Amino acid sequence: CHGPDGAGDGPLARTLNQAPIDLRIHAQPGVHSDGTLFLWITQGIPGTPMPAFATALSEKQRWQLVHYLRHLARAGSMQQP
């Protein structure tokens, strides 16, 4: 849904009633804590198409995803002028 770069433009994005957010913005330092990102990945976000991944991903994999989101955010900020 979020696409390979986390921009919210993945192949499933067009099929959703609410477009996925640009994760690179929400993963910027100081916007949301690691714990908040982990909670959203684990439980999903009520009122949005964001599903819970608690049963699909191990705890370790969910933390790895948080770290990957932080990496995307840093990479995205480096590309901006």
C-alpha positions in Angstrom: 0.0 0.0 0.0 2.7 2.5 1.0 5.0 1.4 -1.9 8.7 0.5 -1.9 9.8 3.9 -0.8 7.0 4.5 1.7 5.5 7.4 -0.3 1.9 6.0 -0.2 1.9 5.2 -3.9 2.1 1.4 -3.8 0.0 -0.7 -6.2 -2.8 -1.3 -3.7 -3.1 2.4 -2.8 -5.6 3.1 -5.6 -7.9 0.4 -4.3 -8.4 1.9 -0.9 -11.1 4.4 0.1 -8.4 6.4 2.0 -5.0 6.9 0.5 -2.0 5.5 2.5 0.1 8.2 4.2 3.6 9.0 3.2 5.6 7.1 5.8 8.7 9.1 5.1 7.0 12.1 6.8 5.6 10.2 9.8 9.0 8.5 10.4 11.0 11.7 10.6 12.7 12.1 13.9 10.6 14.0 16.4 7.3 13.4 14.6 6.3 10.0 16.2 8.3 7.9 18.6 9.6 4.4 17.7 7.0 3.0 20.2 4.1 4.7 18.4 5.3 3.4 15.0 5.6 -0.1 16.5 2.1 0.2 18.1 0.6 1.2 14.7 2.3 -1.6 12.9 1.2 -4.1 15.7 -2.4 -2.9 16.2 -3.2 -1.0 13.0 -4.8 2.4 13.1 -8.5 2.5 13.8 -10.6 4.5 11.2 -8.0 3.9 8.5 -7.1 1.1 6.1 -3.9 0.4 8.1 -4.2 -3.2 9.3 -2.7 -4.8 12.3 0.4 -7.0 11.7 0.7 -8.5 15.2 0.0 -12.0 13.9 1.6 -11.6 10.4 5.0 -10.4 11.7 7.1 -11.4 14.7 8.0 -8.8 17.3 11.5 -8.7 15.9 10.2 -8.1 12.3 7.9 -5.3 13.5 10.9 -3.5 15.2 13.0 -4.1 12.0 10.2 -2.4 10.1 10.3 0.6 12.5 14.1 0.9 11.8 13.4 0.6 8.1 10.9 3.4 8.2 13.5 5.6 10.0 15.9 4.7 7.2 13.3 5.7 4.5 12.7 9.0 6.3 16.5 9.8 6.4 16.9 8.9 2.8 13.9 11.0 1.8 15.1 14.0 3.6 18.5 13.8 1.9 16.9 13.9 -1.5 15.0 17.2 -0.8 16.8 20.5 -1.6 
